[in-house]
Amino acid sequence: MKALIVEDDKILSDTIKQCIEKKYNTEQALDGYEGYMYAKENIYDVIILDLMMPEMNGNEVLAKLRNEGILTPVLILTAKDSVSDKVKSLNLGADDYLVKPFEREELLARLDALVRRNNSFFKNNILDFKDLKLNLKNRKAYINKKEVNLQGKQFDLLEYLIQSKDTIITKEQIFDKIWGFDSDTSTNVIEVYASSLRKELKKYGYDKYIKTLRGVGYILSE
C-alpha cells in the first residue's frame, strides 16, 4: 500500500514515515502545494495531511483535491484540536482527524481503517468493468460469467487498472503498487505482464480497453 505524507516539519514527517513504513510505501511532500501536486499526479491508498503549512494550507489542499474528483482517503494530522477546526476539515472532505501528539499504534489503526473503508464499496468483494468482474476474495475473473484464466500479478495488474479506470497510471506507479519499491526486478516486467494480460482478455474482446501510452504507462477506458 502507498501513503503520501504532507507535512512541512521534516523531523515529524520522517517520524511518521518510520511509524508506517513497514506497512506503507511512503512519499513525502514538505509544503501544501507540493502535496497537492503529488496527490493530483499519483495514486495513493491514503494521504496524511497537516493543516498549517506554507504555500497552501491543508484545508486548501483538501478542497482542491475533492473539487477535482480525487477521493483518496485523507487523515488530517494537526495540533489544531478545536471542534470548529475538525468540523471544517470534515466538511471539506476529510475522512478522519488525529490530533498531535499521537501514538504510533493509533495512527496505524486509523490509516488501516480508512483503507478498509475505502475498499468497502466493492460490494461482496466484486470489482467490475462493463461485463468483466473480479472477485477480490477468491481472485477469480469473469467475463459474461466465463472464467478468465489470470495468474498472480496478471490479476493484480487488472485490479489496479480497473480501480484506476479512465486514469493514466505510469509504469512507476504500477511497479510501486504491485511489485514494491524495494523489488529487485525492473519496470520492464510490467510490459511482460501487460502483454500476457491482453492475450487472455483478447479471447473475449476486452484487450482493446487497455491502452498503452508509449513511454508513460497505461489506461483502462471505454
C-alpha positions as CSV (number, residue, x, y, z in Angstrom):
1,M,0.0,0.0,0.0
2,K,1.1,3.5,-0.7
3,A,0.8,6.6,1.5
4,L,1.5,10.3,0.9
5,I,2.7,12.4,3.9
6,V,2.1,16.1,3.5
7,E,3.9,17.7,6.5
8,D,6.2,20.8,6.5
9,D,8.1,19.7,9.6
10,K,10.8,17.4,8.2
11,I,11.6,15.8,11.5
12,L,7.9,15.0,12.1
13,S,7.4,13.8,8.5
14,D,10.4,11.4,8.9
15,T,8.9,10.2,12.2
16,I,5.6,9.5,10.6
17,K,7.4,7.7,7.8
18,Q,9.2,5.5,10.3
19,C,6.0,4.7,12.1
20,I,4.2,3.4,9.0
21,E,6.9,2.3,6.6
22,K,6.7,-1.4,7.5
23,K,3.1,-1.5,6.1
24,Y,3.1,1.5,3.6
25,N,5.4,2.7,0.9
26,T,5.6,6.4,1.5
27,E,6.3,9.6,-0.3
28,Q,6.8,12.9,1.4
29,A,5.8,16.5,0.5
30,L,7.0,19.4,2.6
31,D,4.5,22.1,1.7
32,G,0.9,22.2,0.7
33,Y,1.4,22.9,-3.0
34,E,3.9,20.1,-3.4
35,G,1.4,17.8,-1.6
36,Y,-1.4,18.9,-3.9
37,M,0.7,18.1,-7.0
38,Y,1.8,14.7,-5.6
39,A,-1.8,13.8,-4.8
40,K,-3.0,15.0,-8.2
41,E,-0.4,13.2,-10.3
42,N,-0.1,10.0,-8.4
43,I,-2.3,7.3,-6.9
44,Y,-2.2,6.6,-3.1
45,D,-4.2,4.4,-0.8
46,V,-4.2,7.1,1.9
47,I,-3.0,10.7,2.4
48,I,-1.8,12.1,5.8
49,L,-2.3,15.8,5.7
50,D,-1.1,18.6,8.0
51,L,-3.2,21.8,8.2
52,M,-0.8,24.6,9.0
53,M,1.7,24.6,6.0
54,P,3.3,27.1,3.7
55,E,2.2,27.7,0.1
56,M,-1.2,26.1,0.6
57,N,-2.7,25.1,4.0
58,G,-4.1,21.6,4.5
59,N,-7.8,22.7,4.0
60,E,-6.9,24.4,0.8
61,V,-5.2,21.2,-0.5
62,L,-8.2,19.1,0.6
63,A,-10.7,21.4,-1.0
64,K,-8.9,21.4,-4.4
65,L,-8.5,17.6,-4.4
66,R,-12.1,17.0,-3.6
67,N,-13.3,19.6,-6.2
68,E,-11.2,17.8,-8.8
69,G,-12.7,14.5,-8.0
70,I,-9.7,13.0,-6.2
71,L,-11.3,10.8,-3.5
72,T,-8.2,9.3,-1.9
73,P,-8.9,8.9,1.9
74,V,-7.4,11.8,3.9
75,L,-6.3,11.7,7.5
76,I,-5.9,15.2,8.9
77,L,-2.9,15.2,11.4
78,T,-2.6,18.5,13.2
79,A,-2.2,20.3,16.5
80,K,-5.4,22.2,16.0
81,D,-8.0,20.4,18.2
82,S,-11.0,22.7,18.4
83,V,-14.4,21.3,17.3
84,S,-14.7,24.0,14.7
85,D,-11.4,23.1,13.1
86,K,-12.4,19.4,13.0
87,V,-15.8,20.2,11.6
88,K,-14.4,22.5,8.9
89,S,-11.9,19.8,7.7
90,L,-14.5,17.0,7.8
91,N,-17.0,19.2,5.8
92,L,-14.3,19.8,3.2
93,G,-14.0,16.0,2.7
94,A,-11.5,14.8,5.3
95,D,-12.1,11.2,6.3
96,D,-10.6,11.3,9.7
97,Y,-8.8,13.7,12.1
98,L,-5.9,12.9,14.5
99,V,-4.5,15.5,16.9
100,K,-0.8,15.8,17.6
101,P,0.9,14.4,19.6
102,F,-0.2,10.9,18.6
103,E,0.6,7.3,19.4
104,R,2.1,5.1,16.6
105,E,-0.5,2.4,17.2
106,E,-3.4,4.8,16.8
107,L,-2.0,6.3,13.7
108,L,-1.6,2.9,12.0
109,A,-5.1,1.8,13.2
110,R,-6.7,4.8,11.8
111,L,-4.9,4.5,8.4
112,D,-5.8,0.9,8.2
113,A,-9.5,1.7,9.0
114,L,-9.5,4.3,6.2
115,V,-8.1,1.9,3.6
116,R,-10.6,-0.8,4.6
117,R,-13.5,1.7,4.5
118,N,-12.4,2.9,1.1
119,N,-12.3,-0.6,-0.2
120,S,-15.8,-1.4,1.2
121,F,-17.5,0.0,-1.9
122,F,-16.5,-3.2,-3.7
123,K,-19.8,-4.9,-3.0
124,N,-19.3,-8.5,-2.0
125,N,-15.6,-8.1,-2.9
126,I,-16.6,-7.7,-6.6
127,L,-14.9,-5.1,-8.8
128,D,-16.3,-4.7,-12.3
129,F,-15.7,-3.0,-15.7
130,K,-18.5,-3.5,-18.2
131,D,-19.2,-7.3,-18.2
132,L,-15.8,-8.0,-16.6
133,K,-16.0,-8.9,-12.9
134,L,-13.1,-9.5,-10.5
135,N,-13.8,-11.4,-7.3
136,L,-11.3,-10.0,-4.9
137,K,-11.9,-12.7,-2.3
138,N,-11.1,-15.7,-4.4
139,R,-9.1,-13.8,-7.0
140,K,-11.0,-15.0,-10.0
141,A,-12.0,-13.0,-13.1
142,Y,-15.1,-13.5,-15.2
143,I,-16.4,-12.0,-18.5
144,N,-20.1,-12.8,-19.2
145,K,-19.9,-15.4,-16.4
146,K,-17.0,-17.2,-18.2
147,E,-13.8,-17.5,-16.1
148,V,-10.8,-15.7,-17.4
149,N,-7.5,-17.5,-16.8
150,L,-5.4,-15.0,-14.9
151,Q,-2.3,-15.8,-12.8
152,G,-0.7,-14.0,-9.9
153,K,0.3,-10.5,-10.9
154,Q,-1.9,-10.6,-14.0
155,F,-4.9,-10.4,-11.7
156,D,-3.2,-7.6,-9.6
157,L,-2.5,-5.6,-12.7
158,L,-6.0,-5.9,-13.9
159,E,-7.4,-5.0,-10.5
160,Y,-5.2,-1.8,-10.4
161,L,-6.3,-0.8,-13.9
162,I,-10.0,-1.2,-13.0
163,Q,-9.6,0.7,-9.8
164,S,-7.9,3.5,-11.8
165,K,-10.2,3.3,-14.9
166,D,-10.1,6.4,-17.1
167,T,-6.9,7.5,-15.3
168,I,-3.4,7.2,-16.7
169,I,-1.2,5.2,-14.5
170,T,2.6,5.2,-15.1
171,K,4.8,2.2,-15.1
172,E,6.4,3.6,-11.9
173,Q,3.1,3.7,-10.2
174,I,2.2,0.2,-11.3
175,F,5.7,-1.1,-10.2
176,D,5.4,0.5,-6.8
177,K,1.9,-0.7,-6.2
178,I,2.3,-4.3,-7.4
179,W,6.0,-5.2,-7.1
180,G,7.0,-2.7,-4.4
181,F,9.7,-0.1,-4.5
182,D,12.3,-2.5,-2.9
183,S,11.8,-5.2,-5.6
184,D,15.0,-6.4,-7.2
185,T,13.4,-6.6,-10.7
186,S,12.8,-3.7,-13.1
187,T,9.8,-1.9,-14.6
188,N,10.3,-3.9,-17.8
189,V,8.5,-6.7,-16.1
190,I,5.3,-4.6,-16.4
191,E,5.3,-4.9,-20.2
192,V,5.6,-8.7,-20.0
193,Y,2.6,-8.9,-17.7
194,A,0.6,-6.3,-19.7
195,S,1.2,-8.3,-22.8
196,S,0.1,-11.6,-21.2
197,L,-3.0,-9.9,-19.7
198,R,-4.0,-8.6,-23.0
199,K,-3.6,-12.0,-24.6
200,E,-6.1,-13.5,-22.1
201,L,-8.5,-10.6,-22.5
202,K,-8.3,-10.8,-26.3
203,K,-10.3,-14.1,-26.2
204,Y,-13.3,-12.0,-25.0
205,G,-12.6,-8.8,-27.0
206,Y,-11.6,-6.9,-23.9
207,D,-7.9,-6.3,-24.8
208,K,-8.9,-3.2,-26.7
209,Y,-9.8,-1.4,-23.4
210,I,-6.2,-1.4,-22.1
211,K,-4.5,1.4,-24.0
212,T,-0.7,1.9,-23.9
213,L,0.7,5.5,-23.7
214,R,4.2,4.9,-25.1
215,G,6.9,6.0,-22.7
216,V,4.3,6.8,-20.0
217,G,2.1,3.9,-18.9
218,Y,-1.4,2.5,-19.3
219,I,-5.1,3.5,-19.1
220,L,-8.2,1.3,-18.9
221,S,-11.1,3.1,-20.7
222,E,-14.1,2.5,-22.9
